[in-house]
Amino acid sequence: MTGLTALLMSCSNDVFTPDFTGATTEPNSSPIGLTEEQKAILARSLISLADPSMADSLERLFDSLMVSMGSNTNKFYFDYVNTLPWSIKNSQVYHYPSKDRRKVCDVVTYSKENNLERNGVLRATSYDDDHECAYDVDPYKRCYSEEAAQDYFYNHPNESIEATKIVDVDGVPVVINTMGSRKMRNGFWGYGVSCAEKLNLFKKSCKDANGLFWDFGDGCSEDDLELACASFIPEGQAWYDVLNDYTAQYKNQCIDDSINYAPFDDENYVRINPYTYQPYLDSMNRVYFAESDWANTLKRTTYAYKWQFSIIDSTVKVSSDGKVTYKEIDDSKLYGGLSLAYNTLPNTPIADTYRNEGVYILPDSLLTTFFPKLAEYPGRLDEFRTYRSSKNSIYYLVVLKDIGAKGHLITRIDENGIYVTDIVKSGNNCPEDTTVYYPIILLADSPDWDGLNHPIVKTTYASDKWNCDKPETLAKIEPYGEWIISTMYDYGKYVKLFGVD
């Protein structure tokens, strides 16, 4: 999102110099043969994706950005920009389901988007998504309500969306194509189409339209896409011609998908609602309670690892009735903690192949070699991963190299890198420490995610809770060893189980 920040800064100045560096590791497709003014129009059109209540002017948008979020540019995306409509006014809805209703492929034309008068068309797809409108019973009366008839998104929370809309920039109509998943994970991109293939197809179509491509996300992270392409209406066409062409294109894609899925359709297929099917609920409850019981025995969790550095000890109080109160250090360098597990690289020949700082794919077969405590997880280890990431995910290993003991938190992962806070001792009497450590951090993400090419971006935080001038603090901090994510994320409950260190 740093590229977008530069774009907004440029937009807020009298002289506009668009930044087309984009958000993926590959160069974005930049318009060719356009004037600087035309490029500026395309760049400014992306502001139409912002929440209209916050985008009354570019100055207000940019001021809010700088004041409210500081260096956390991802917050800008979540607060202001969304490549997907969240509300529309339906004009026409075309359904192309599979016979067994496992596949949804709908095409919707609309005249209003996010409470703005805006013409567009979208294609919505999903497969085997467990939402209430997939079943004959409609317990909440959402599926066939008047609200659903007016707004497609009223009862379609899980579809992946391709949308085409027309926006106006100083009297110039611009075509904006967007791509994304409302489910935020496990997007469905069509029959036999992977996330990476869809990303490349979208980029190619944008280049063919001589458009400005922008990735508001991080490629295929979590099997999700957050893409936009701004282009001009082709010469000789009107805006409604463009929308008619896309409507026909989206319909044909749905029909082609239906033909491809036909061999798998089963008209006698009975879909089981997991939210009312008792054997499924019993199975889920067994897994949930087994993991909760396990978490109650697991003192070294990834949350506890972070609490070593973030909880202000003097604020921790336990009342006579057992209520725990506390405060955490409010510092962006201690935010996040995005990981499934921490450990230190073992001294084995297999581990030696990972003994360089960087990002690696970790085969499932080596998971418990590097994280042996995970072998005690009371369930399948593939479920441990998919429960916390996209269904189609693999393990990634972030390897760091420390000269002297340090703690570590991954505070953010975006298209520009994996951001790591190195937590070091504070104080004036710290002896020199030249010991070399190789801490490892476990992540899970889509195999289509370009994580191996993400740089590790470090910042340093000197912790007063780990202070060489206060010897009593040194023994409390354990920066290495194995720590595992669990359902134990409440510090108050942790204190009740394990006491105050």
N, C-alpha and C positions, 0 to 999 in steps of 0.2 A: 504493500500500500504506500510505500514511500514515493513511488512514481506518481501516484494520485495526489499525494500531498504537494509535490512539486507542481503538478498540473493546476491545482487549486490556487497555489501561490501565484502562478503565472496568470491565471484568470483574473486574479484580484488586482493585477497591475495594469497600467495603461498600455504597456508594451507586452504583448502576449507571445511567449516562446514555448510552444507545447513540448512536453517531455513524453516521448513515445517509447521509453524503455520498457514499460509494462511490468508485469508481475510474474512471468514465468521465466524459467531458466533459459529458454530459447528466445531469441529476439522476436518481439511482436511484429505483426505485419503492419507496416506504416503505409499510408496512402502515397501513391506515386503520381507525379505530374500535377499535384494540386498546389494552389497558391498558399501562402502562409495564412491568409485570411480564411480560406476554405478549411485548412487543417484545424484552425482555431475553432471554427463552427462545429466540426465533428467532436473535438475535445469537449467543448462546452455542452454539447448535447448530452453527455454522460451525466451531467448534473440532474437531468430529468429522472434519474434513478434514485435520487435522494428523497427522503421523506418530505413531502411538500410542505408540511407544517414547519420544517426547519430550513427550507431552502427558498425563503422569500427573496433573498438576494445572495449573490456569491460572497459579499463581504460578511454578511451575518453567518453564513455557513462556515467560512474560513475562521472568523473570530471564535465561533463556538468550538471549532476544531482545536484551535490553539489553547483556548482557556480551559476546556474541560478534560482534555485527554493527555496533555503533555506529550510524552514520547510514545505513548501506546497507540500507534496508528491503526491497529486492528479494531480498537474501540470505535473509530470513525466509521468503519464499515458496518458494524453492528448497530450503531446509533442512527446512521444517516442514509446509508446506501443499501439497496437491495435489488439484485438483478431480477428477482421474481416479483410479479404482482402479488399483493396479499388480498386484494379485493377487486372484483370487476363487475360490470353490469353486462350480463349475457345478452347477445343478440341472437345467435343461433348455436345450437349444440349438436354435434354429430358424434354418435357412439359407434365404436367398432370393437366390441368385446369378443373374446374367444367364446366358443360354445359353452365351455365349462366355467366361464366367468373368472378364470384365474388371471387373464390378461385384460388390462384396461388400456384402451387407446381412444382418446376423445379429442376432437377438434372443436374449439370454441371461438367464435368471433365475438367481439365486444366493442362497446362504444364509450365505456367509462372505465378508468383504471385508478385505483387508490384515491377515489373521490375526485378525480380530475377527468374532464372531458378529453378522451384520448381513444382513437380507434386502433384496434389491434386484433391479432388472431394468435391462438396458442395451440400447441399440441401437448397433451398430458398423457403420460404412460406410466404403468406400473405392472408388476407381475408378482402374484402370490403375496400381496401385502395384506396384512391382517387389520383391516379397518371395518367399521361396522356396516358400511354400505355394500360390502362384499357378500352379505348374508341376507337370507329371506326375512329375518327378524330385524326390525328397526326400533330398538328399545327407547331411543331418545328422540324419535320422530324427526331426525335431521335429514334423512336421505331424500325424502319426497316432500319436504316442506316448501312453503312459499319462498323462504329465504334461499333455499337451494336452487329453486327455479330461477331466481334473479341473479345469484352470484355463485359461479361454479366452485369457488374456493371455500364456500360455506361448509361443504362436507367432503372435500377431497384434500386431506392433509398429507398424503404420502406420495403423490405423483412427482415424477420428474417432468420438468416443463421446458419446452422450447417456445419462445414467444417472439412475435414481430409486431412492432408498434411504430406509429408515426408521431414524431415530436416536432415542435416548432422552435427554431432558434432565430430570433430577430427576423421573422417572416420567411425563413428558409426551412422547408420540410426536410427532415432527416429520418432515415430508416434506422431503427435500433433493433437488433436481434439479441436476445439474451438466452442463456442456458443455465439451468440449475435444478436442484432437487429440493422440494419442500420438506423432505424427510431429513435432510442434512447429512444423512449417511446412507450408503447402499443405494445410490441412484440407479435407475433402470433406463438404459439408453437405447433399447430396441432389441430385436431378435439377434442374438449372437454378437452384439456390439459391446466392446469393452469401453471403459471410461477413457482410456488412452486413445482409442480409435475415434471416439466421439470428439474428444478435444482436438485431435488433428483434423478431423473433418470440418469442425467449426472454424478453426483457424484458416483452413484452405478456402472455405466458402467466403470468409471475410476478405481474404486476399484477392479472391476472384472478383469481389464487389468493390475492390479498391477502397476498403474501409479501414477504420482504426480499430484494432483488436485490443481488448483489455481483459486481463484475468484479475478479478477482484478476490480470488481465493488463493489457493496454493496448488495449482494443477489438479491432479486427481486425488489429493489427500482425502482420506475417508470415503473414497469412491464417490466424491461429490464434485460438482463443477459450479463455478460462479463466474460466468463469462459474459462479455458484452462485445458487440461490434456495431460501430456507427458508420453509416455510409449514406451517400446521396442517392436520391431517386434516379434511376437510369433515364437517360435522355429519351424523350418521346413518350414517357409513361406518366400517369397521374398517380397520386398516392393510393387511390382505391385500386388501381391496376396492380400495384405491388402487393397489396393485401390479398387481392383475389388470387394472384399467382401463388402466394404462400399458403393460402387456404387449400388450394388444389394440391400443392406439394405435400402438405401435412396429411391430407386425406389419403393420398396415394401411399405415403409411408405407412399409415395405419392399415391400409388394405394389404400391402405387401407383408407386413408383420402378421396379419391374420392368416395369410396363405402359408407363411413359414411355420406358424404355430399349429396349423390345422392337423398335422399328423399326431400331435400330442394332445389334442382336445378329446375330452371324454364327456359326452352328453350326460352320462350317468354318474359323473363325479359329484360326490357330496362333500361340500366344503364344511369343515368343522370349525366352529367359532371358538378360538382358544380362550376367549374370555368367559365362555359359558360351559365349555367342555370339561367336566370334572376331572377325568384322568390327566388331562394336560395341566390343569391347575394344581392337582396333587403333585405332579412331577416338578413343576416350577417351585412349589412351596418346599419340597424336599431339598432342592438345590439351594434355595434361598436360606432356609434355616440351617442347613449344613454349613454353608459359607459363613453365616453369621456366628455360629458356634465356633467355627475355626478362627474367625476374626477376633473373638473374645479371648483367645489364647495367644494372639500374635501381637507381642509388644512392639516389635521392630517393624512398624509399617512405614510406608512412604510419607504418610501424614505426620507420624511421630518424628520422622527424620527432619521434616521442615519445622515442626514445633520446637525442636532443640534451639533453633536460631530465631524464631519469630514470636514465641510467647514471652511476654514480660513477666518474669518470675514474681516480682513484688506485687503484681495485680491478682495472682491466683489465690482465690479464697474459697474455702469449702464451709458452708454454713452448717448449723447443727442438724438441719433437715436434709443434708446431702447435696444441696444446690451448689454448683460450681460456677464461679464468675471469674473472668479473666479478660485481658486485652492482648491483642497482637500488635507487633511493630508495623506501623503503616509506612511501608517503603516498597516502591515498585520493584526493587531488586529482589525482594523476597516473595513476590507474587508467583502464582503458578505452581510449580512442582509437577510438571506434566511428565509422568513416567509410570510404568507398571512395576518397576523394581529398580533398586540400586544394588551394586555389589562391587567388589574389587576383582580385577582380572586374576584368575588363578595361575599358579606357576606350573603350567603343563605345556607340552609341545603343541597341542591343539590351540591353546590360548595364545601362544607366541605368534600365530598367524594374524592375530588381531592387535598386536602390540604396537600400533601406530595410531595416533589421534585421528579420528574420523568417524564416518558413519558406515555401518556394514549391515548386510542381511544376515540374520541369525537363523540357521536351520532349526526346525522344531527338535531335531535329534540332539541338539546341543543345549537346549533350554535348561534342563536340570543339571547339566554339567557346569554351566555358568551361574545358575541360580538354584542350588540344591534344595533350599527351603521350599521352593515351589513344588517339589515332588510330594509334599504333604498336602497340597491343595485337595479338598474333598470333592473332586469332580474331574471332568476331562479338561486337560490343559488347552485344548482347542476352544472349549467353551470359555475358559478364563480369558482368552484373547478376544474372541468375538463378542463376548458380553460387554467389553470395554472399548470396542472399535468396530469398524465395518465388518460385515459377515465375510467378505472376501478380503481377508487381511493376512499379513505375514508379520514376523517379528523383525525389528530393526534394533541394532546395538550401537549406541553412541559411546565411543571410547575416548577418554580424556587422559592427558598426561599431566601429573602434578609434580612440581619440584617443591617439596615441603607439603605438609598436610593442609588440605582444604576441604570445605564442604561444597556441595553443588546443587543448584536448582535450575531446571529448565523452565524459564519464565514465559517463553513464547516460541512458537514455531510458525513461520510464515514463508512466503515465497523468497524472502531475502536471506533466510538462514535459520539455524537453530540457536536460540539465544540462551546462554548459560551464565548464571551468576556464580562466580568463584567466591566462596565465603572464606575469609581469612581471619586470623587472630588479630585482635587489637592490642594496644598497649605499647609501652616504650621499652620493655625488657624482654622481648622475644628473642631467644637464641636462634642462631642461624640453623635452618633446617634444609638439608640438601637431599633428603631421602626422596626417591622417585616412587610414585604411586601411579597405578592405572585404574582409576575408577570407571565403572561401566554403568550405563543407564539403558533400561529396556523400554522400547516403544513398540507399538503395533500400528500398522497402517496398510493401505492398499498396496498391492504389488505394482500398481501403475503410478504410485507416487514417486516423484523424482528426488527422494530424500538423500540418496547417495551423493548427489551433487550439491547438497546444501552445505554451505560453510558453517562452521561453528563460530558464533560471535560471542565473545566473552566480555563480561563486566565484573568489577570487583566490589565486594561489600565487606567492610571490616566490622566484625560482630563484637559488640560490647559484652555479649553473653559468652564469648570465648576470648578472654582477656588475659594476656600474659602477666599483667600487673595484679590480677585477682586469681591466685592459684586455685582457689576453690571452684572456679568456673571451668578449669581445664579438664578436670576429670569427668565433668557432666557431658561433654560433647564427644560423640562417636561418629566421626565423619566417614568411616569406611565400614566394611562388612555388608551383610545382606539385609535389605529392607524391601518389603513387598506391599503393594497396594492391597487394600482390603475394604470391607464395608464399614470399618471403624474410622469414620471421618469426623466424629464429634469429640472435641477435646474434653468436654465435660464428662462424657461417658468414659473416655480413656482414663481420666484422673480417678474416677470411681473404681475402675478395674485395677489400675496399676499404681495408684497413689501419685503424689507430687514428688518428683525427683529433687 
